[in-house]
Amino acid sequence: MSNSSTIPPTAQQFFVTGISTEVGKTVCSALLVKALEADYWKPVQSGDLHLTDTMKVAHWTGTSLPSPRFHPETYRLTEPLSPHASAALDGIRIELDRFQLPATGRPLIVEGAGGLLVPLNEKDTVLDLMERLQLPVILVSRNYLGSINHTLLSIAQLRQRGIPLAGLVFSGNPVPASEAVIEQLSGARVLFRIPEFSALSLPAIADAAEGLRKAGIFASSINPI
């Protein structure tokens, strides 16, 4: 697993988001939880309550639930829809002021829902949640037609709001030409790459997380940009 930068050991609390849905946020979160021995928090779970992202990350990192390192979701919504729509079907409204960072002295990984501009209610988006929490953001990008545009737009939105960007994570098979354009036009650093796993399992995540540690991803300081 390659890297081009490092994560500061004294600032190991991050908000993991993606340029879209199904780009690898949860796998990235599991890798970071395992590599950093971090806590995990998914503020909004929309649908799939029988197999939540919290359950997946716990399974992939070998953690039995309940665990003090895995913090309960603020909202558990029934339908696998955009959070604002799922909340409406459940007869509730997502309130931004209900979100509070878990009290922990350990590293913390917070995983968002979908991309930056996914609506939480009629006026707030995931970006507003990020602005409220003020954690450095790790942005997961995956190659598909339009992904360059989606990645650059996501970075631009973060910078416009003054939300610190810790760096990018590329997920899946490498596409050097597209990734080079993203790096060149954004100036964002690439932290590491998530390989295309043949099967997601505890050993696969453990091996990849150990690769991050050996590569020195968490060894020295960088400043979010």
Backbone as CSV, one residue per row, in Angstrom:
resi,resn,N_x,N_y,N_z,CA_x,CA_y,CA_z,C_x,C_y,C_z
1,MET,0.852,-1.184,0.000,0.000,0.000,0.000,0.886,1.231,0.000
2,SER,0.736,2.071,-0.996,1.626,3.213,-1.138,1.056,4.427,-0.445
3,ASN,1.942,5.395,-0.148,1.506,6.651,0.426,2.406,7.761,-0.066
4,SER,1.901,8.992,0.027,2.733,10.119,-0.348,2.782,11.158,0.748
5,SER,2.218,10.853,1.920,2.289,11.785,3.021,2.038,11.028,4.309
6,THR,2.010,11.768,5.407,1.840,11.135,6.704,0.775,11.854,7.506
7,ILE,0.219,11.136,8.467,-0.809,11.676,9.346,-0.165,11.999,10.687
8,PRO,-0.398,13.197,11.236,0.270,13.585,12.474,-0.193,12.757,13.654
9,PRO,0.746,12.275,14.472,0.365,11.439,15.601,-0.415,12.184,16.663
10,THR,-0.331,13.519,16.701,-1.000,14.303,17.732,-2.352,14.824,17.278
11,ALA,-2.771,14.505,16.076,-4.045,15.026,15.560,-4.815,13.907,14.883
12,GLN,-5.049,12.831,15.605,-5.596,11.626,14.984,-7.097,11.484,15.218
13,GLN,-7.813,12.561,14.994,-9.265,12.520,14.944,-9.687,13.081,13.598
14,PHE,-10.470,12.298,12.844,-10.775,12.641,11.457,-12.227,12.367,11.123
15,PHE,-12.729,13.139,10.166,-14.031,12.899,9.561,-13.774,12.296,8.186
16,VAL,-14.252,11.080,7.969,-14.064,10.397,6.689,-15.311,10.601,5.840
17,THR,-15.118,11.177,4.663,-16.218,11.358,3.730,-15.781,10.883,2.358
18,GLY,-16.716,10.892,1.416,-16.393,10.435,0.067,-16.923,11.386,-0.975
19,ILE,-16.490,11.180,-2.206,-16.960,12.021,-3.300,-18.349,11.598,-3.761
20,SER,-18.820,10.441,-3.300,-20.141,9.924,-3.650,-20.429,8.758,-2.710
21,THR,-21.509,8.039,-2.983,-21.788,6.822,-2.228,-20.983,5.662,-2.808
22,GLU,-20.757,4.654,-1.980,-20.108,3.410,-2.417,-18.723,3.641,-3.025
23,VAL,-17.944,4.534,-2.419,-16.583,4.768,-2.917,-15.517,4.202,-1.984
24,GLY,-15.924,3.686,-0.817,-14.953,3.073,0.083,-14.796,3.753,1.424
25,LYS,-15.761,4.592,1.827,-15.648,5.289,3.109,-15.562,4.325,4.283
26,THR,-16.415,3.306,4.275,-16.472,2.405,5.426,-15.220,1.546,5.510
27,VAL,-14.711,1.107,4.384,-13.453,0.350,4.382,-12.311,1.241,4.853
28,CYS,-12.269,2.478,4.354,-11.247,3.427,4.807,-11.347,3.634,6.313
29,SER,-12.561,3.794,6.809,-12.756,3.981,8.248,-12.255,2.779,9.036
30,ALA,-12.544,1.574,8.552,-12.080,0.366,9.231,-10.555,0.299,9.263
31,LEU,-9.925,0.643,8.149,-8.459,0.646,8.107,-7.885,1.623,9.129
32,LEU,-8.472,2.807,9.206,-7.973,3.812,10.144,-8.229,3.403,11.588
33,VAL,-9.408,2.836,11.851,-9.708,2.356,13.205,-8.696,1.295,13.623
34,LYS,-8.399,0.372,12.724,-7.456,-0.703,13.044,-6.038,-0.170,13.189
35,ALA,-5.613,0.665,12.259,-4.228,1.148,12.279,-3.954,2.081,13.451
36,LEU,-4.946,2.894,13.808,-4.768,3.878,14.875,-5.260,3.381,16.229
37,GLU,-5.891,2.188,16.244,-6.581,1.710,17.446,-7.554,2.782,17.923
38,ALA,-8.339,3.279,16.970,-9.197,4.437,17.192,-10.612,4.041,17.584
39,ASP,-11.320,5.004,18.166,-12.759,4.902,18.344,-13.437,5.136,16.993
40,TYR,-14.718,4.760,16.914,-15.481,4.938,15.675,-16.853,5.491,16.010
41,TRP,-17.307,6.424,15.150,-18.648,6.994,15.317,-19.257,7.266,13.960
42,LYS,-20.438,6.739,13.735,-21.239,7.010,12.537,-22.428,7.850,12.989
43,PRO,-22.410,9.164,12.794,-23.484,10.006,13.323,-24.868,9.660,12.785
44,VAL,-24.951,9.337,11.476,-26.244,9.043,10.856,-26.151,7.724,10.104
45,GLN,-26.962,6.753,10.513,-27.094,5.501,9.781,-28.447,5.510,9.099
46,SER,-28.432,5.467,7.769,-29.669,5.543,6.996,-29.935,4.199,6.323
47,GLY,-30.836,3.418,6.916,-31.158,2.104,6.385,-30.176,1.033,6.822
48,ASP,-30.431,-0.201,6.395,-29.567,-1.352,6.700,-29.307,-1.491,8.201
49,LEU,-30.335,-1.333,8.998,-30.156,-1.391,10.449,-29.810,-2.791,10.934
50,HIS,-30.015,-3.790,10.084,-29.627,-5.158,10.433,-28.127,-5.377,10.253
51,LEU,-27.476,-4.512,9.461,-26.037,-4.610,9.232,-25.505,-3.198,8.996
52,THR,-25.329,-2.467,10.075,-24.935,-1.068,9.989,-23.444,-0.935,9.693
53,ASP,-23.045,0.278,9.335,-21.617,0.518,9.129,-20.839,0.311,10.424
54,THR,-21.437,0.647,11.549,-20.788,0.378,12.837,-20.532,-1.112,13.004
55,MET,-21.510,-1.936,12.667,-21.341,-3.389,12.751,-20.250,-3.873,11.806
56,LYS,-20.227,-3.330,10.588,-19.212,-3.744,9.616,-17.812,-3.403,10.103
57,VAL,-17.618,-2.162,10.565,-16.287,-1.750,11.019,-15.869,-2.567,12.233
58,ALA,-16.798,-2.822,13.141,-16.479,-3.650,14.304,-16.060,-5.050,13.871
59,HIS,-16.798,-5.639,12.942,-16.465,-6.986,12.457,-15.098,-7.007,11.790
60,TRP,-14.847,-6.042,10.906,-13.589,-6.030,10.157,-12.381,-5.735,11.041
61,THR,-12.615,-5.126,12.195,-11.501,-4.808,13.091,-11.434,-5.751,14.287
62,GLY,-12.278,-6.777,14.286,-12.219,-7.768,15.351,-12.718,-7.268,16.686
63,THR,-13.730,-6.406,16.665,-14.277,-5.821,17.886,-15.667,-6.376,18.152
64,SER,-15.904,-6.801,19.371,-17.230,-7.266,19.769,-18.064,-6.088,20.251
65,LEU,-19.302,-6.025,19.774,-20.219,-4.968,20.202,-21.152,-5.496,21.287
66,PRO,-21.545,-4.654,22.232,-21.166,-3.247,22.383,-19.729,-3.096,22.861
67,SER,-19.143,-1.951,22.509,-17.766,-1.647,22.889,-17.671,-0.161,23.212
68,PRO,-16.908,0.209,24.241,-16.754,1.637,24.553,-16.040,2.412,23.452
69,ARG,-15.407,1.699,22.510,-14.710,2.365,21.411,-15.629,2.623,20.224
70,PHE,-16.810,2.032,20.230,-17.769,2.219,19.140,-18.987,2.959,19.687
71,HIS,-19.124,4.195,19.257,-20.118,5.089,19.843,-21.444,4.997,19.088
72,PRO,-22.555,5.074,19.793,-23.863,4.902,19.145,-24.181,6.025,18.162
73,GLU,-24.891,5.662,17.115,-25.321,6.645,16.138,-26.282,7.641,16.786
74,THR,-26.198,8.887,16.376,-27.159,9.882,16.848,-28.526,9.635,16.225
75,TYR,-28.513,9.239,14.948,-29.760,8.920,14.246,-29.628,7.563,13.569
76,ARG,-30.619,6.707,13.817,-30.732,5.408,13.147,-32.039,5.433,12.358
77,LEU,-31.923,5.575,11.055,-33.081,5.775,10.190,-33.422,4.485,9.460
78,THR,-34.685,4.270,9.214,-35.156,2.970,8.740,-34.809,2.685,7.289
79,GLU,-35.050,3.633,6.407,-34.948,3.368,4.975,-33.578,3.750,4.416
80,PRO,-33.062,2.979,3.448,-31.758,3.288,2.832,-31.890,4.390,1.781
81,LEU,-32.175,5.593,2.260,-32.375,6.767,1.417,-31.479,7.891,1.909
82,SER,-31.488,9.003,1.193,-30.842,10.201,1.713,-31.377,10.470,3.115
83,PRO,-30.512,10.863,4.066,-30.967,11.002,5.450,-32.206,11.879,5.629
84,HIS,-32.310,12.979,4.877,-33.476,13.853,5.050,-34.762,13.124,4.676
85,ALA,-34.696,12.306,3.621,-35.882,11.580,3.167,-36.220,10.431,4.112
86,SER,-35.202,9.714,4.562,-35.432,8.606,5.488,-35.979,9.117,6.818
87,ALA,-35.439,10.245,7.282,-35.929,10.836,8.529,-37.392,11.246,8.400
88,ALA,-37.750,11.822,7.260,-39.141,12.242,7.053,-40.085,11.047,7.101
89,LEU,-39.670,9.936,6.500,-40.504,8.730,6.540,-40.637,8.191,7.960
90,ASP,-39.602,8.401,8.767,-39.650,7.969,10.166,-40.372,8.977,11.062
91,GLY,-40.807,10.101,10.470,-41.547,11.101,11.231,-40.693,11.954,12.135
92,ILE,-39.408,12.106,11.779,-38.515,12.933,12.590,-37.766,13.914,11.692
93,ARG,-37.114,14.885,12.320,-36.262,15.840,11.621,-34.873,15.769,12.225
94,ILE,-33.870,15.654,11.404,-32.489,15.642,11.896,-32.117,17.053,12.336
95,GLU,-31.700,17.186,13.575,-31.327,18.481,14.149,-29.816,18.544,14.305
96,LEU,-29.212,19.572,13.715,-27.756,19.675,13.717,-27.191,19.795,15.130
97,ASP,-27.915,20.474,16.020,-27.364,20.701,17.354,-27.393,19.460,18.237
98,ARG,-27.954,18.362,17.732,-27.908,17.104,18.488,-26.576,16.377,18.325
99,PHE,-25.788,16.778,17.342,-24.525,16.081,17.085,-23.430,16.632,17.992
100,GLN,-22.888,15.771,18.824,-21.780,16.133,19.708,-20.694,15.075,19.573
101,LEU,-19.449,15.512,19.412,-18.352,14.554,19.321,-18.301,13.688,20.579
102,PRO,-18.094,12.396,20.433,-17.939,11.542,21.610,-16.767,12.001,22.469
103,ALA,-16.949,11.916,23.763,-15.873,12.262,24.690,-14.912,11.088,24.775
104,THR,-13.732,11.256,24.228,-12.727,10.195,24.245,-11.342,10.810,24.186
105,GLY,-10.417,10.186,24.859,-9.032,10.608,24.767,-8.254,9.825,23.731
106,ARG,-8.967,8.943,23.004,-8.318,8.112,21.997,-8.479,8.743,20.613
107,PRO,-7.735,8.257,19.631,-8.027,8.647,18.250,-9.484,8.335,17.922
108,LEU,-10.030,9.091,16.995,-11.448,8.951,16.665,-11.647,9.063,15.161
109,ILE,-12.402,8.138,14.608,-12.795,8.181,13.204,-14.305,8.383,13.145
110,VAL,-14.708,9.467,12.492,-16.120,9.774,12.276,-16.418,9.540,10.799
111,GLU,-17.424,8.735,10.513,-17.766,8.439,9.119,-19.063,9.118,8.722
112,GLY,-19.009,9.873,7.629,-20.186,10.564,7.137,-21.135,9.649,6.384
113,ALA,-22.199,10.262,5.854,-23.200,9.548,5.058,-23.159,10.101,3.642
114,GLY,-22.803,9.262,2.679,-22.730,9.730,1.298,-21.657,10.782,1.112
115,GLY,-21.927,11.769,0.264,-20.973,12.833,-0.013,-21.249,14.085,0.801
116,LEU,-20.536,15.156,0.468,-20.577,16.374,1.270,-21.945,17.047,1.287
117,LEU,-22.630,17.056,0.164,-23.872,17.819,0.057,-25.119,16.951,0.179
118,VAL,-24.974,15.793,0.779,-26.142,14.964,1.090,-26.996,15.696,2.128
119,PRO,-28.285,15.894,1.857,-29.124,16.649,2.795,-29.402,15.880,4.086
120,LEU,-29.365,16.612,5.196,-29.781,16.070,6.488,-31.200,16.499,6.833
121,ASN,-31.564,17.693,6.398,-32.925,18.208,6.554,-33.165,19.204,5.428
122,GLU,-34.141,20.088,5.566,-34.475,20.983,4.462,-33.446,22.089,4.238
123,LYS,-32.471,22.247,5.146,-31.476,23.303,4.945,-30.040,22.881,5.239
124,ASP,-29.834,21.837,6.014,-28.487,21.419,6.401,-28.049,20.185,5.621
125,THR,-26.744,20.126,5.336,-26.150,18.987,4.641,-25.048,18.378,5.503
126,VAL,-24.466,17.305,5.005,-23.324,16.700,5.701,-22.192,17.714,5.841
127,LEU,-22.053,18.609,4.873,-21.028,19.647,4.961,-21.240,20.537,6.184
128,ASP,-22.486,20.840,6.507,-22.773,21.627,7.708,-22.401,20.853,8.971
129,LEU,-22.598,19.543,8.944,-22.170,18.714,10.074,-20.655,18.753,10.219
130,MET,-19.942,18.651,9.106,-18.480,18.746,9.155,-18.042,20.085,9.744
131,GLU,-18.700,21.151,9.296,-18.353,22.484,9.790,-18.596,22.577,11.292
132,ARG,-19.651,21.943,11.761,-19.947,21.951,13.194,-18.880,21.199,13.987
133,LEU,-18.461,20.050,13.488,-17.518,19.210,14.237,-16.083,19.697,14.129
134,GLN,-15.729,20.349,13.000,-14.404,20.929,12.795,-13.269,19.921,12.973
135,LEU,-13.458,18.734,12.425,-12.377,17.754,12.362,-11.707,17.825,10.994
136,PRO,-10.409,17.541,10.915,-9.780,17.402,9.600,-10.472,16.295,8.811
137,VAL,-10.640,16.528,7.528,-11.388,15.613,6.671,-10.448,14.751,5.847
138,ILE,-10.743,13.467,5.790,-10.108,12.552,4.845,-11.148,12.253,3.773
139,LEU,-10.813,12.598,2.528,-11.745,12.473,1.410,-11.394,11.243,0.585
140,VAL,-12.342,10.321,0.473,-12.134,9.090,-0.287,-12.642,9.289,-1.712
141,SER,-11.767,8.985,-2.670,-12.107,9.111,-4.089,-11.919,7.761,-4.765
142,ARG,-12.800,7.476,-5.694,-12.721,6.235,-6.462,-12.956,6.570,-7.923
143,ASN,-12.224,5.919,-8.826,-12.333,6.267,-10.236,-13.641,5.776,-10.859
144,TYR,-14.323,6.688,-11.516,-15.469,6.392,-12.383,-15.644,7.615,-13.274
145,LEU,-16.451,7.511,-14.303,-16.668,8.639,-15.189,-17.297,9.791,-14.402
146,GLY,-16.586,10.901,-14.306,-17.050,12.035,-13.524,-16.372,12.184,-12.185
147,SER,-15.525,11.217,-11.809,-14.932,11.260,-10.465,-13.919,12.391,-10.301
148,ILE,-13.247,12.785,-11.372,-12.325,13.926,-11.258,-13.109,15.165,-10.842
149,ASN,-14.194,15.425,-11.550,-15.039,16.572,-11.247,-15.582,16.491,-9.823
150,HIS,-16.083,15.340,-9.423,-16.659,15.186,-8.087,-15.600,15.389,-7.001
151,THR,-14.391,14.904,-7.252,-13.316,15.065,-6.267,-12.922,16.527,-6.129
152,LEU,-12.729,17.205,-7.257,-12.322,18.614,-7.220,-13.421,19.492,-6.623
153,LEU,-14.680,19.204,-6.944,-15.782,19.967,-6.358,-15.848,19.760,-4.845
154,SER,-15.623,18.538,-4.390,-15.640,18.262,-2.950,-14.539,19.036,-2.240
155,ILE,-13.350,19.032,-2.816,-12.231,19.769,-2.220,-12.537,21.259,-2.189
156,ALA,-13.102,21.775,-3.275,-13.437,23.201,-3.336,-14.461,23.576,-2.264
157,GLN,-15.456,22.719,-2.044,-16.464,22.989,-1.021,-15.846,23.023,0.374
158,LEU,-14.969,22.078,0.660,-14.306,22.063,1.964,-13.511,23.342,2.184
159,ARG,-12.775,23.753,1.190,-11.939,24.945,1.330,-12.781,26.211,1.441
160,GLN,-13.880,26.250,0.718,-14.762,27.407,0.788,-15.321,27.587,2.197
161,ARG,-15.578,26.491,2.880,-16.111,26.539,4.248,-15.010,26.640,5.303
162,GLY,-13.758,26.564,4.890,-12.670,26.615,5.856,-12.514,25.349,6.667
163,ILE,-12.961,24.225,6.113,-12.840,22.936,6.798,-11.516,22.297,6.402
164,PRO,-10.671,21.948,7.361,-9.338,21.432,7.018,-9.397,20.088,6.308
165,LEU,-8.611,19.966,5.254,-8.507,18.717,4.492,-7.193,18.036,4.857
166,ALA,-7.283,16.910,5.544,-6.067,16.174,5.895,-5.432,15.557,4.661
167,GLY,-6.265,15.098,3.723,-5.724,14.518,2.503,-6.723,13.611,1.820
168,LEU,-6.266,13.060,0.700,-7.075,12.174,-0.126,-6.690,10.723,0.106
169,VAL,-7.653,9.852,-0.079,-7.413,8.415,-0.147,-8.043,7.927,-1.446
170,PHE,-7.244,7.289,-2.288,-7.775,6.701,-3.514,-8.138,5.244,-3.243
171,SER,-9.332,4.865,-3.677,-9.853,3.528,-3.432,-9.980,2.773,-4.746
172,GLY,-9.600,1.496,-4.728,-9.744,0.663,-5.917,-8.500,0.631,-6.772
173,ASN,-8.636,0.088,-7.966,-7.493,-0.052,-8.865,-6.962,1.314,-9.287
174,PRO,-5.642,1.466,-9.356,-5.055,2.762,-9.703,-5.426,3.208,-11.117
175,VAL,-5.640,4.510,-11.256,-5.804,5.146,-12.566,-4.878,6.360,-12.543
176,PRO,-3.586,6.151,-12.828,-2.581,7.191,-12.603,-2.886,8.519,-13.280
177,ALA,-3.394,8.495,-14.505,-3.637,9.750,-15.219,-4.688,10.598,-14.506
178,SER,-5.787,9.978,-14.111,-6.846,10.716,-13.412,-6.366,11.215,-12.052
179,GLU,-5.649,10.370,-11.336,-5.180,10.746,-10.004,-4.169,11.880,-10.079
180,ALA,-3.332,11.869,-11.107,-2.347,12.940,-11.279,-3.034,14.276,-11.538
181,VAL,-4.099,14.255,-12.327,-4.842,15.488,-12.599,-5.466,16.032,-11.318
182,ILE,-6.042,15.149,-10.515,-6.646,15.576,-9.248,-5.596,16.206,-8.339
183,GLU,-4.451,15.556,-8.205,-3.384,16.103,-7.364,-2.894,17.443,-7.889
184,GLN,-2.697,17.529,-9.201,-2.154,18.748,-9.794,-3.114,19.922,-9.640
185,LEU,-4.393,19.702,-9.928,-5.351,20.804,-9.907,-5.779,21.193,-8.498
186,SER,-5.737,20.255,-7.570,-6.196,20.551,-6.208,-5.065,20.915,-5.260
187,GLY,-3.872,20.399,-5.522,-2.777,20.573,-4.575,-2.952,19.759,-3.311
188,ALA,-3.944,18.878,-3.280,-4.185,18.054,-2.093,-3.189,16.905,-2.038
189,ARG,-2.823,16.530,-0.831,-1.906,15.410,-0.653,-2.675,14.090,-0.668
190,VAL,-2.007,13.059,-1.134,-2.571,11.711,-1.093,-1.983,11.002,0.116
191,LEU,-2.838,10.531,1.002,-2.375,9.877,2.221,-2.036,8.415,1.987
192,PHE,-2.943,7.700,1.327,-2.681,6.297,1.015,-3.717,5.805,0.019
193,ARG,-3.549,4.563,-0.408,-4.465,3.930,-1.346,-5.095,2.706,-0.694
194,ILE,-6.380,2.527,-0.944,-7.072,1.318,-0.514,-7.080,0.347,-1.688
195,PRO,-6.523,-0.833,-1.518,-6.495,-1.780,-2.635,-7.883,-2.321,-2.946
196,GLU,-8.007,-2.948,-4.099,-9.251,-3.634,-4.463,-9.222,-4.999,-3.785
197,PHE,-9.940,-5.136,-2.677,-9.938,-6.386,-1.925,-10.735,-7.448,-2.671
198,SER,-10.174,-8.653,-2.755,-10.941,-9.763,-3.335,-12.054,-10.188,-2.392
199,ALA,-11.800,-10.054,-1.087,-12.820,-10.334,-0.073,-12.502,-9.497,1.157
200,LEU,-13.516,-8.832,1.684,-13.322,-8.039,2.889,-13.451,-8.944,4.105
201,SER,-12.426,-8.926,4.945,-12.410,-9.789,6.116,-11.512,-9.163,7.158
202,LEU,-11.587,-9.702,8.371,-10.717,-9.222,9.442,-9.242,-9.350,9.062
203,PRO,-8.775,-10.511,8.547,-7.356,-10.609,8.164,-6.962,-9.627,7.063
204,ALA,-7.837,-9.408,6.082,-7.507,-8.484,4.993,-7.345,-7.066,5.514
205,ILE,-8.252,-6.635,6.384,-8.159,-5.295,6.961,-6.931,-5.189,7.857
206,ALA,-6.669,-6.230,8.651,-5.505,-6.213,9.543,-4.207,-6.106,8.756
207,ASP,-4.090,-6.856,7.661,-2.882,-6.797,6.834,-2.708,-5.418,6.215
208,ALA,-3.798,-4.853,5.697,-3.711,-3.532,5.077,-3.381,-2.460,6.110
209,ALA,-3.959,-2.560,7.303,-3.673,-1.590,8.360,-2.222,-1.686,8.814
210,GLU,-1.709,-2.908,8.900,-0.298,-3.082,9.251,0.590,-2.477,8.180
211,GLY,0.170,-2.587,6.915,0.913,-1.945,5.840,0.974,-0.440,6.005
212,LEU,-0.110,0.164,6.455,-0.113,1.607,6.709,0.868,1.964,7.813
213,ARG,0.865,1.181,8.880,1.784,1.467,9.989,3.233,1.334,9.545
214,LYS,3.534,0.276,8.808,4.911,0.059,8.354,5.359,1.125,7.369
215,ALA,4.403,1.652,6.590,4.738,2.694,5.615,4.957,4.046,6.280
216,GLY,4.692,4.138,7.575,4.937,5.386,8.289,3.874,6.442,8.083
217,ILE,2.658,6.013,7.723,1.587,6.975,7.478,1.326,7.841,8.706
218,PHE,1.495,7.272,9.897,1.141,7.973,11.122,2.365,8.460,11.896
219,ALA,3.497,8.544,11.212,4.746,8.736,11.943,5.119,10.185,12.200
220,SER,4.810,11.110,11.310,5.282,12.484,11.478,4.204,13.469,11.083
221,SER,4.422,14.720,11.431,3.365,15.710,11.332,3.175,16.252,9.929
222,ILE,1.902,16.513,9.612,1.538,17.326,8.465,0.509,18.330,8.952
223,ASN,0.300,19.373,8.215,-0.751,20.322,8.525,-1.880,20.139,7.532
224,PRO,-3.126,20.025,8.004,-4.235,19.966,7.061,-4.230,21.182,6.154
225,ILE,-4.695,20.995,4.912,-4.695,22.094,3.953,-6.102,22.332,3.435
